[in-house]
Amino acid sequence: MLLILLSPSHAEDLNTTNLKQYADLNIFYSAFPSTFISPSIANSNQIIQRRNVGIVNVVGLEGNDDHVPLTIQGSVKNIFQQKQLLHFYMVQEGEALYHLASFNFENEDFLTFSILIKPQSAKKIHQIKFQKVMYID
C-alpha cells in the first residue's frame, strides 16, 4: 500500500497539501521531508530517504475523482536563487496515480516551487507556484 500520506484527503489533515482547480481538473500538490515516509514504502517506490531530501507529490483528479496521468516539469529555488530541476516519475497503486520528484534542502530552507502540469489527455498546460519552509527533523 503506497503512502497514505500522499493521498489528498490525508495530506490535508497534515496541512501539507494545496489544491488548484481548473474546470473539471483538480490538482493536489504537497512537499514534505522524505523521512515522513516509512522505509518499506520508500524502498518499494524508489523514494530516496535522507534527512535533507524532500518529496514533491502531485495528483490530478477529474470528474468523479478519477486519477489522471500528468506530464510534469518543474523546479525549486532557495532564497539565493539556486535552482534544482524536479524530475517527476509516476507511481501507480490500483487506480491511484502519484507523480513524485525529490529535491535537496537545508534546515529552515525557504523554497519556491514552480511546476508545469499537463494532463496527458489535454492540450492546456497549467502552472502551479508555491512556497514552503522545509525543516530537517
N, C-alpha and C positions, 0 to 999 in steps of 0.2 A: 504494500500500500504506500503510495507516494505522499509525502508531505502534507498532512492535514493543514500544516501551517501555510501552504501555498494556495489553498482554496480560498476564493474571495470571501466567503462567509466567515471563515475562521480568522483570516488576516485582519478583517475589520475589528474583531474582538481584541486583537493585539494593537490596534491603532497603527498598523504599518501599511495600510493599503489606501489607494485612491481610486476613484472611478472617473472615467471620461466617457460621455455618451455622444455618439454620432449616429443620428437617425435610429435605426434598429440595432446598432452595434454598440455593445458595452465593452470598454477596455478597462480591466482591472490591472493595477501595477503596484509593485512594492519593492523595497530594497531593505535588506537586513543582513546581519552578520551570518556567515556560513555556519558558525558554531551553534546557531539556533536549531539546526537540523541534526537528527540522530545519525551517528556514524554509519549504521547499517543502511539507512535510506540514502545517505550521501554516496556511499560506495556503489550501491546498485544503480545510481543515476549519474555517475561520473561527475559528482559535485566535489570540488576541492574544498577541504575544510582546514582553515587556518584562522588564527585569531585576527589577522589583518586582511582577510578575504571576505568580501561581501557578495551577495547574490541579488540580481535584479530578476524579478518574476513578472511576466506579462501574460495575461489571459484574455482572450477575446470571446465574447458570448453574443450570439444573435438570437432574435425571436424568443423562443421558449427555453432560453438558457442552453442553446446548442453551442458547444465549443467550436471555434473557428480556427483553422490553421492560418498563421500570420507569417508574413515576411517582415523581418525587423532589422533595422540598423540603428546603432546608437553610439553615444559616447558619454563619458562622465569627466568633469573637470573639478579640480580643487580650487581653493581661493587664489592660488598662484597661477591659475590658468593652465596647469599641467593636465594634459588630456590623455585619457585612456579610451581606446576603442572597445566597444562591447561586442562580443561575438556570441550571438544567440544560437541556441540549439533547442529543439523541441523534444519534450518528454511526454509520452502518452501513457496514461493509465486508464484503461477502459475507454470511456468516451471523453475523458478529460484530457486537455492539451495544455501543457505548461511550456512557456518559452523562457528559457533561463540563460543568464550570462553572469560571469563572475568578474569582479574588479578588486583591486587592492585599495586599502585605505589606512590612514593613521588614526590614532585616538583623537577624538573630538574633531574629525575632519568634516568640514562643511563642503558638501559636494553638490554640484549641479548636473542633473541628468538631462540629456536631450535624446529623444527616441523617435524614430520614424517608423510608422506601422502601416502595413498594407495587408488587408485580408486577401488571401490568395484568389478569392472569387470576385474581387473588386478592382477598380482602376484607381480609385482615390487613395492618396496617402495622407495619413493623419499624423500630426506631431504632438508629442507629449513632452513637456518640460516640467521638472520638479526638483526641489532641493531637499536635502536630508543631511542631518548631522549623524555621523557614524561613530560609535564608541567601541573600543576594544574591551571585552569583558574579562 
